[in-house]
Amino acid sequence: MTVHLEVAEGVGTLRLDRPPMNALDVATQDRLKELAEEITRREDVRAVVIHGGEKVFAAGADIKEMQVMDHAAMIARSRALQDSFTAVARIPKPVVAAVTGYALGGGCELALCADFRVAGENAKLGQPEILLGLIPGAGGTQRLSRLIGPSKAKDLIFTGRQVRADEALALGLVDRVVPAAEVYEQAHAWAARLAKGPAIALRAAKEAIDTGLETDIETGLAVERNWFAGLFATEDRERGMRSFVEEGPGKAKFL
């Protein structure tokens, strides 16, 4: 298997394992989708870290595999390609990408599917598809522009240039830059903290934010309103408010 799932103390680690560069071939894409759907179902996984290892996150698609595909073959494959990444983006739990080394093309697009990105000082990110006569095909044109804005996204996509961690941080492409040796540890700590939070409320917050970004504000407000009211039927809401009244803020422990 080219992607592994390890679960400990509520945190699931999705580990890419296709040396030397974690190229995202068809088998890896399909495995990502399979594991993302498993994570969605599993109650023991409350937060997720996506990690490529100490040296590289993912250097992109498998170009040799793609080179032999013609128009008809890619029409048949392109939906499955997008679906695999969308499955990761729609995991209804907090997801953090731990980015070391290269996160290019499909690797960058996979990082964009996370809610939060911790990058090592050695990280290089970009969407170099234009240099192959292509455009990003796994969500890059959509998720990147939503994250950093259309003009900055067009700069990266039109030129295909790579950005180092410090520029990625300035652009808003990553959220934190740390020494490369600390990337997984810090990403895991972020996920572990959220794994102790109220699972249904976290799911509600993620869905409300993501839906709002994809639609008009009235629809987004309706989603927020429905989730907000619905959470009053949960045990976590009762537990959180009772703790606040009896013990003060920030001391509730959720199951």
C-alpha positions as MATLAB code, in Angstrom:
seq = 'MTVHLEVAEGVGTLRLDRPPMNALDVATQDRLKELAEEITRREDVRAVVIHGGEKVFAAGADIKEMQVMDHAAMIARSRALQDSFTAVARIPKPVVAAVTGYALGGGCELALCADFRVAGENAKLGQPEILLGLIPGAGGTQRLSRLIGPSKAKDLIFTGRQVRADEALALGLVDRVVPAAEVYEQAHAWAARLAKGPAIALRAAKEAIDTGLETDIETGLAVERNWFAGLFATEDRERGMRSFVEEGPGKAKFL';
ca = [
       0.000    0.000    0.000;
       1.216    3.504   -0.832;
      -0.823    5.226    1.889;
      -1.141    3.994    5.459;
      -3.490    4.954    8.275;
      -2.301    4.795   11.865;
      -4.618    5.736   14.729;
      -3.581    6.584   18.279;
      -5.399    8.565   20.973;
      -7.997    9.932   18.601;
      -5.572   11.122   15.913;
      -5.331    9.347   12.577;
      -2.127    9.801   10.583;
      -2.459    9.401    6.824;
       1.103    8.566    5.793;
       2.122    8.700    2.139;
       4.640    5.949    1.452;
       5.739    5.815   -2.184;
       9.489    6.482   -2.240;
      11.395    8.380   -3.291;
       9.072   11.353   -3.939;
       5.590   10.117   -3.003;
       4.371   10.585   -6.571;
       0.585   10.385   -6.569;
      -0.180    7.645   -9.069;
      -3.655    6.238   -9.701;
      -3.283    3.581   -7.011;
      -2.269    6.201   -4.446;
      -5.171    8.461   -5.403;
      -7.640    5.601   -5.011;
      -6.111    4.597   -1.682;
      -6.421    8.175   -0.400;
     -10.118    8.153   -1.219;
     -10.612    4.769    0.456;
      -8.890    5.857    3.654;
     -10.583    9.273    3.732;
     -13.948    7.531    3.605;
     -12.843    5.127    6.344;
     -11.735    8.048    8.544;
     -15.092    9.721    7.984;
     -16.874    6.616    9.311;
     -14.613    5.825   12.250;
     -15.638    7.271   15.595;
     -12.196    6.609   17.098;
     -10.605    9.063   14.635;
     -11.390   12.593   15.805;
      -8.630   14.526   14.004;
      -6.211   13.783   11.161;
      -2.617   14.488   10.137;
      -1.497   14.043    6.521;
       2.240   13.368    6.368;
       4.674   12.385    3.667;
       7.666   11.627    5.831;
      10.701   13.600    6.903;
      12.059   14.441    3.446;
       9.117   15.047    1.113;
       5.366   15.571    1.324;
       4.460   14.716   -2.280;
       6.232   15.915   -5.411;
       3.123   15.677   -7.583;
       1.439   13.253   -9.941;
       3.214   10.320  -11.529;
       4.203   11.994  -14.828;
       5.350    8.763  -16.466;
       1.944    7.237  -15.772;
       0.153   10.314  -17.099;
       2.316   10.637  -20.202;
       0.791    7.560  -21.840;
      -2.790    8.697  -21.181;
      -4.643   10.273  -24.079;
      -7.636   12.592  -24.075;
     -10.192    9.814  -23.758;
      -8.287    8.151  -20.928;
      -8.051   11.388  -18.936;
     -11.733   12.165  -19.446;
     -12.421    8.817  -17.828;
      -9.887    9.382  -15.025;
     -10.193   13.085  -14.191;
     -13.364   12.750  -12.118;
     -11.852    9.950  -10.028;
      -8.747   12.097   -9.533;
     -10.800   14.987   -8.204;
     -13.027   12.693   -6.160;
     -10.046   11.278   -4.286;
      -8.934   14.734   -3.170;
     -12.485   15.882   -2.454;
     -12.902   12.888   -0.150;
      -9.977   14.199    1.890;
     -11.310   17.767    1.862;
     -14.701   16.565    3.079;
     -13.471   14.583    6.057;
     -15.822   16.057    8.696;
     -13.039   16.342   11.265;
     -10.064   18.675   11.701;
      -7.282   17.853    9.227;
      -3.741   19.225    9.316;
      -1.092   18.755    6.628;
       2.476   18.243    7.859;
       4.534   19.495    4.919;
       8.232   18.773    4.586;
      10.265   19.151    1.403;
       8.386   19.295   -1.877;
       4.613   19.748   -2.064;
       4.182   20.339   -5.777;
       1.297   19.845   -8.185;
      -0.896   17.136   -6.712;
       1.124   17.338   -3.506;
       0.244   20.997   -3.094;
      -3.373   20.213   -3.974;
      -3.457   17.535   -1.281;
      -2.135   20.016    1.291;
      -4.884   22.432    0.203;
      -7.462   19.817    1.239;
      -6.401   20.212    4.876;
      -7.817   22.758    7.311;
      -4.383   23.832    8.536;
      -0.877   23.491    7.104;
       2.334   23.221    9.138;
       5.392   23.555    6.883;
       9.026   22.826    7.514;
      11.661   25.433    6.791;
      12.761   23.186    3.922;
       9.329   23.118    2.279;
       8.758   24.153   -1.334;
       5.215   24.457   -2.638;
       3.767   25.204   -6.045;
       1.524   24.285   -8.952;
       3.965   23.625  -11.830;
       1.423   22.019  -14.201;
       1.644   24.944  -16.631;
       5.241   23.900  -17.367;
       3.818   20.643  -18.751;
       1.239   22.431  -20.888;
      -1.479   21.655  -18.326;
      -3.391   23.245  -15.458;
      -3.968   21.826  -11.970;
      -6.569   19.077  -12.193;
      -7.091   17.925   -8.596;
      -8.688   21.092   -7.259;
      -5.767   23.515   -7.429;
      -7.488   26.197   -9.493;
     -10.390   26.238   -7.051;
      -8.946   25.611   -3.590;
      -5.812   27.713   -4.057;
      -7.755   30.774   -5.238;
     -10.196   30.417   -2.352;
      -7.331   30.172    0.128;
      -4.966   32.942   -0.997;
      -7.114   34.961   -3.410;
      -7.394   34.859   -7.211;
      -4.505   37.132   -8.177;
      -1.956   35.351   -5.979;
      -3.240   31.985   -7.164;
      -2.936   33.083  -10.793;
       0.665   34.138  -10.169;
       1.564   30.655   -8.927;
      -0.509   28.783  -11.515;
       0.403   30.949  -14.539;
       4.154   30.826  -13.816;
       4.432   27.380  -12.252;
       7.019   28.765   -9.856;
       7.868   27.184   -6.519;
       7.717   29.142   -3.274;
       9.763   28.525   -0.181;
       8.208   28.211    3.244;
       8.642   31.869    4.212;
       6.892   33.126    1.074;
       4.196   30.452    1.416;
       3.538   31.765    4.933;
       3.327   35.360    3.694;
       0.903   34.310    0.951;
      -1.301   32.416    3.401;
      -0.566   29.135    1.647;
       0.725   27.651    4.915;
      -0.199   28.614    8.464;
       2.969   27.900   10.434;
       6.639   27.377    9.591;
       8.814   25.325   11.936;
      12.135   23.482   11.726;
      11.773   20.488    9.410;
      12.455   18.020   12.211;
       9.496   19.385   14.197;
       6.832   19.405   11.474;
       5.075   16.148   12.295;
       5.338   16.678   16.046;
       3.716   20.115   15.880;
       1.075   19.035   13.379;
       0.209   16.073   15.575;
       0.021   18.278   18.675;
      -2.474   20.565   16.911;
      -4.573   17.589   15.864;
      -4.365   15.959   19.304;
      -5.640   19.121   20.952;
      -8.671   19.234   18.666;
      -9.267   15.498   19.035;
     -10.238   16.253   22.638;
     -12.845   18.797   21.561;
     -16.584   18.393   20.917;
     -16.704   16.255   17.774;
     -20.149   17.283   16.543;
     -19.511   20.999   17.061;
     -16.187   20.744   15.230;
     -17.929   18.981   12.361;
     -20.583   21.707   12.330;
     -18.012   24.485   12.296;
     -16.084   22.914    9.423;
     -19.188   22.292    7.335;
     -20.550   25.793    7.936;
     -17.269   27.453    6.953;
     -16.637   25.270    3.899;
     -20.216   25.511    2.649;
     -20.191   29.263    3.116;
     -17.067   29.596    0.994;
     -18.750   27.691   -1.825;
     -22.077   29.518   -1.893;
     -23.790   32.859   -1.202;
     -23.891   34.356    2.282;
     -27.607   33.714    2.792;
     -27.144   29.995    2.192;
     -24.087   30.005    4.415;
     -26.001   31.740    7.197;
     -28.799   29.191    6.894;
     -26.302   26.337    7.299;
     -24.802   28.076   10.313;
     -28.212   28.710   11.860;
     -29.351   25.123   11.436;
     -26.173   23.691   12.934;
     -26.166   26.230   15.772;
     -29.697   25.324   16.820;
     -29.117   21.615   16.252;
     -26.152   21.555   18.614;
     -28.492   22.380   21.477;
     -29.664   18.755   21.228;
     -26.179   17.345   21.910;
     -24.628   16.062   25.096;
     -21.473   18.046   24.322;
     -23.436   21.308   24.454;
     -24.917   20.343   27.807;
     -21.507   19.333   29.119;
     -19.806   22.484   27.838;
     -22.367   24.916   29.249;
     -22.602   23.122   32.579;
     -18.825   23.215   32.950;
     -18.746   26.901   32.062;
     -21.340   27.767   34.714;
     -19.887   25.545   37.435;
     -16.134   25.701   36.783;
     -15.495   28.652   34.470;
     -14.499   28.826   30.783;
     -12.280   26.344   28.983;
     -12.451   23.474   31.462;
     -15.029   21.187   29.845;
     -13.945   17.655   28.984;
     -15.724   16.115   26.004;
     -16.170   12.405   25.343;
];
